[in-house]
Amino acid sequence: MIKLFLIAARNLKRSWFRTIFTIAGAAVALIAFIMLRTVLWSWNAVSEYAAQDRLATRHKVTMIMPLPKRYAEDIRAVPGVKQVAFMNWFGAKIPTAPDEFFASLAVESNTFFDVWDEMVVSPEDKARWLADKKGAIVGHVLAKKMGWKVGDKIVLEGTIYPGDWEFNISGIYKASRKSVDDSEFIFHWDYLNDSAPAEMKDQIGFISIRVTDTSRSAEIAQAIDRMFDERDVQTATMSERAMNLSFMAGFSALLTALDVVSIIILGIMLLILGNTIAMGVRERTKEYAVLRAIGFEPWHVRFFVIAEAAALGILSGAVGVGIAYPFVNHFVGRAIEENMGAMFPYFRVEPTTAALAFVIALGLAAVASLLPSIQAGRVSVTDALRRVG
Amino acid sequence: MTPSDLDAPPDAGKAEATAPEQNRKSAAPPKGKPIIELVNVTKTYVRGKEPLTVLDGLNLTIEEGAFEALMGPSGSGKSTLLNLIAGLDRPTSGKAVVAGNDIGSMSDGALAKFRARHIGFIFQSYNLMPVLTAVENVELPLLLTKLPAAERRKRAQTALRVVGLEDRMDHYPRQLSGGQEQRVAIARAIVTDPTILVCDEPTGDLDRKSADDILALLTKLNTDFKKTILMVTHDPAAAERATITRHLNKGKLE
């Protein structure tokens, strides 16, 4: 069978132009497919890789409505709660680069890096930050992009909290988990609160909670929400994964569209492969008849066609994955992480995505060859070899 | 013929090309047991609404070791008869027994195995696979056997030596002349040591010199290796090489 496969594969040498263009067409479709799947994977990774032992409490109505700061202290007292850190979305803009988007958070200084311990910061940087009210810890991707170094003084423009805000870069963090953005700007909540307008003082955006026992997460979340049921502001407490999913739900239509587009791309790839295979079979009808004449059976002929298609699929898959993998991981991925890190903190082709794309290329080629192979197996030997006699 | 029998002198395939004066028609037909027996065979095709009888109550016996030529005008049924004997088609009625096999009663799968075992095909237009070298083309029918790769290659090389192409084994068909391509096709036909060689206008696409070489090779396979050969041809010079020439006209033997 291996010998038959190798012979069938050599049919691809008959028309180099056709083979190369088919492989190129299928590979381009595969690259587009891989990139779309990577977008979807990366998007979901934020929730998939979320910490299992972390909860988030927000306003029951919507995450953009604030909570009273004292809620954090109440939550700290709930049994099973290990650590708590509250924070506000600041919405900073860089005056010299207003289109630059990055997450900026005013956080509870003493506990934030305990609750978010996957944001790894050196003890020296952390000590420097804690000692400086205007200090900021910056993700390494953002720091590299903006050319910020420890010790730099910068000014950011507030969008939610208007005005120019001065900061000192105290340290750089690096995420140890794929779901964490490497482009965030972290500073002291006290600095924000002290300078915030009166009506915005002592208000917090949401509360991150670390629990002692992951298996009790649901129970603890219910206990927290129950505690605030009778208060003016009710809360919604959920796992970090659920919180991320609720955020992503707003983009579900876009995700569905991406899914549809990726399926359409596969359809185009199927047509490209099917057309080439069908042309080859039409041209080689007489050869198949000769094979039948010398003793090959219809299934042998079908195998020849499918094997040739499989070889085409393997080559297309190898080229597509071979280009997409380094292209995304070394160029597109880095650019996306730098510019859209809040949404895509980790944008790389996963080995499973690459393997899936390769298997799909092979599978589509096999599917595309099914009809032509059936036709080839049914070829009438006498008709194909017919000469007036 | 066994694989070891295929060892041939270096000039095999050319030796008898220099003897066109030989007229085997004058030789007595070989006396052997019948290897092809057709009794009252009819073959009818339906083309559109009209049935077309191509072979009409045909009776034919060919003995083992014969070299027979089949001639006739276009449309006389030569190729249809050849296809029936080769197991590519079945008679509409009558009985066709080839190498002890009743063609009409065999399944498609059984016919394929019958062809692989008993029939060696030689076509007018060679029909080699262009992506395979000469030796790989010859090896092709052996892929249906359980022979190990080394043995397959050895037999294919032996067959190419028989046809005088030992120095062209790794050439692709496009690198060979028409005559050489036909020799490769003959090597492919004999590599499985078939009972019968079925030749459909084997010299139809060749110049006179190449045609004579091919006919000499067929003669050698018949005389030295005792192959039964049935050859359809329009070429009287080719028919002269056969020990018996039969004429077919409007589906009947004359």
HADDOCK unambig.tbl for C-alpha pairs under 7 A between the chains (distance, minus, plus):
assign (segid A and resid 10 and name CA) (segid B and resid 131 and name CA) 6.30 0.50 0.50
assign (segid A and resid 11 and name CA) (segid B and resid 131 and name CA) 6.34 0.50 0.50
assign (segid A and resid 14 and name CA) (segid B and resid 131 and name CA) 6.92 0.50 0.50
assign (segid A and resid 287 and name CA) (segid B and resid 127 and name CA) 6.83 0.50 0.50
assign (segid A and resid 290 and name CA) (segid B and resid 127 and name CA) 6.98 0.50 0.50
assign (segid A and resid 293 and name CA) (segid B and resid 88 and name CA) 6.81 0.50 0.50
assign (segid A and resid 293 and name CA) (segid B and resid 115 and name CA) 6.93 0.50 0.50
assign (segid A and resid 294 and name CA) (segid B and resid 115 and name CA) 6.07 0.50 0.50
assign (segid A and resid 294 and name CA) (segid B and resid 116 and name CA) 5.58 0.50 0.50
assign (segid A and resid 294 and name CA) (segid B and resid 121 and name CA) 6.69 0.50 0.50
assign (segid A and resid 294 and name CA) (segid B and resid 141 and name CA) 6.53 0.50 0.50
assign (segid A and resid 295 and name CA) (segid B and resid 112 and name CA) 4.61 0.50 0.50
assign (segid A and resid 295 and name CA) (segid B and resid 113 and name CA) 5.83 0.50 0.50
assign (segid A and resid 295 and name CA) (segid B and resid 115 and name CA) 5.15 0.50 0.50
assign (segid A and resid 295 and name CA) (segid B and resid 116 and name CA) 4.13 0.50 0.50
assign (segid A and resid 296 and name CA) (segid B and resid 112 and name CA) 6.35 0.50 0.50
assign (segid A and resid 297 and name CA) (segid B and resid 109 and name CA) 6.63 0.50 0.50
assign (segid A and resid 297 and name CA) (segid B and resid 112 and name CA) 6.00 0.50 0.50
assign (segid A and resid 381 and name CA) (segid B and resid 88 and name CA) 6.89 0.50 0.50
assign (segid A and resid 382 and name CA) (segid B and resid 88 and name CA) 6.66 0.50 0.50
assign (segid A and resid 388 and name CA) (segid B and resid 74 and name CA) 5.82 0.50 0.50
assign (segid A and resid 388 and name CA) (segid B and resid 75 and name CA) 5.65 0.50 0.50
assign (segid A and resid 389 and name CA) (segid B and resid 74 and name CA) 4.72 0.50 0.50
assign (segid A and resid 389 and name CA) (segid B and resid 75 and name CA) 4.63 0.50 0.50
assign (segid A and resid 389 and name CA) (segid B and resid 76 and name CA) 5.93 0.50 0.50
assign (segid A and resid 389 and name CA) (segid B and resid 77 and name CA) 5.44 0.50 0.50
assign (segid A and resid 389 and name CA) (segid B and resid 78 and name CA) 5.10 0.50 0.50
assign (segid A and resid 389 and name CA) (segid B and resid 79 and name CA) 4.98 0.50 0.50
